[in-house]
Amino acid sequence: MLSKSTYLNRRLTLKTKLGGGLLLFLGNEESGMNYRDNVYSFRQDSTFLYYFGIDQASLTAVIDLDNDQEILFGDELTIDDIVWTGPKEAISEKAAKVGVTEVKPASALGSLLKDALSKGQTVHFLPPYRGEHYLKLQEWLHINPAEATQKASVSFIKAVVSMRSYKTEEEVAEIEKAVDTSVDMHLSFMRETRAGMTEKEIAGKLQSIAIGQGGDISYPIILTVNGEILHTHARDLAIRDGQMALCDAGAETAMHYCGDLTRTIPVGNAFTTIQKEMYQIVLDAQEAAIAACKPGILFKDVHKLASTKLVEGMKQMGVVKGDVAEAIEHDVHTLFFQCGLGHMMGLDVHDMENLGEQYVGYTDDLIKGTAFGWKSLRLGRALEPGFVLTVEPGLYLIPTLIDRWKAENKLAQFINYEKLELFRDFTGIRIEDNLLITETGNRLLGKELVKSVADVEGLRG
């Protein structure tokens, strides 16, 4: 938990951004895996954490803008609860630590909202993403679950995004803790991975590091020899010499700030010649993109710069032909770079993604693309000081996609399909770092994590 003044000031600022009505903050519930009492690890809603800071299930908060009230709703433990869980700090005591003085039982919320609606007050809520959120909105506000997302308050969304997008010094310090732990996870991966180990075995070691340092993973670990599968969670394979292993993993601190790093390594002591050449293409693209990140620059343009560097590299490999700029305008890069260059990061690894990518990563004057490749770019807007984001270019040779483009003879004026056949089983490479936009440019967050060919191979020896 951050300081009381932090939460008080956040709520005070939020109040100035909205005209009137009630702001409804839906905390998360425990979620059963296969029956009610066998639950997944609890994760509080990030916006609830941002404004109220209490990491406990079954809480709801209301800010009444018209009457200047802040109320926390939740039930204290019963004796039956205490038998199983032990005594815990009272909700009222936790509320006091974040500057909330009014606490009511959960059962009081329904009547409060009913009364507000009868008086013509607007109840603002954010887009739901869990089943219980939809059910609560249906019970309290009579909103059809199928319509709940589209009926979310745009003014509330924009107000939250306008605050959470800019990380304070104490937030950056917490994010750096997460990145530092993420670095330790990746160093273990880079040093200890050996042929014969399974993907799952390695991933388990990395998760133990995150837990051992006081937090957990910020998303399910991607640990694979099939690096061309962008977000695979299958970890069933034993790895072999000659392959590459890709690890996309991050830690989350006890306060739920996130890290998100990716490294790709040779399973043996060194990359093959082709692996080394392809790796260097990705690294050059990443270094160019990071150098370009500074206030006022559209991240959409940084994505295009990285894509251009990738196409230039693939032209040197003989896969792309013709004019690079013209090829980029025809989106040839989406054959081997199908995703976006990066995303915001903070209390969510894809920060505020549940609020809508158009609101978080774009503006009213900059609309998110819908074309293949571009539709996966989560962040396109101009960068500003205080933004924390990832930069993660990659090369992904997906056989099914190659076959489809080849069958359609798609962009054949730019693609040497005969040469491309030599790479169809190459798999994929991604390199990802986390950075803070400063007043004059950017800085990488966390401890150094090596990524040059020589340094990566040095860890593999």
ZIQUI-V684442 format. One record per backbone hydrogen bond with DSSP energy under -1.0 kcal/mol. NH is the residue of the N-H (numbers start at 1). CO is the residue of the C=O. If there is no record, write none. Layout:
nh={NH:NH}
co={CO:CO}
//
This chain:
nh={7:8:9:10:11:12:13:14:15:16:17:22:23:24:25:27:33:38:40:49:50:51:52:53:56:58:60:61:62:63:64:65:69:71:72:73:74:82:83:84:85:86:94:95:96:97:98:99:100:104:108:109:112:113:114:115:116:117:118:119:120:121:124:134:135:136:137:138:139:140:141:143:147:151:152:153:157:158:159:160:161:162:163:164:165:166:167:172:173:174:175:176:177:178:179:180:181:182:183:184:185:186:187:188:189:190:191:192:193:196:197:199:200:202:203:204:205:206:207:208:209:210:211:212:213:214:215:216:218:222:224:229:232:239:243:245:246:247:248:249:252:253:256:258:259:261:262:263:265:267:276:277:278:279:280:281:282:283:284:285:286:287:288:289:290:291:292:293:296:297:299:300:302:303:304:305:306:307:308:309:310:311:312:313:314:315:316:317:318:319:320:321:327:328:329:330:331:332:334:335:336:337:345:346:351:353:355:356:360:361:363:374:375:376:377:378:380:381:383:386:387:389:390:391:392:395:396:397:398:402:403:404:405:406:407:408:409:410:412:414:415:416:417:420:421:422:423:426:429:431:432:433:435:436:437:438:443:445:456:457:458:459}
co={3:4:5:6:7:8:9:10:11:12:14:122:63:124:61:59:38:35:31:45:46:47:48:49:54:28:73:25:71:23:69:21:64:62:102:60:104:78:79:80:81:82:90:91:92:93:95:96:95:72:105:106:108:109:110:111:112:113:114:115:117:116:22:130:131:132:133:134:135:136:137:137:144:147:149:125:153:154:155:156:157:158:160:160:161:163:386:168:169:170:171:172:173:174:175:176:177:178:179:180:181:182:183:184:185:186:187:188:189:239:194:237:235:198:199:200:201:202:203:204:205:206:207:208:209:211:210:252:250:248:246:226:229:197:240:265:224:263:222:261:216:257:253:346:251:249:432:247:245:243:272:273:274:275:276:277:278:279:280:281:282:283:284:285:286:287:288:290:383:294:381:380:298:299:300:301:302:303:304:305:306:307:308:309:310:311:312:313:315:314:314:414:323:324:325:326:328:327:331:332:333:333:388:348:344:350:352:353:356:357:366:372:371:373:374:376:361:361:297:437:384:435:343:433:341:429:336:427:396:398:399:400:401:402:403:404:406:405:409:411:411:319:415:416:417:419:420:423:395:393:262:391:389:443:387:441:436:434:452:453:454:455}
//
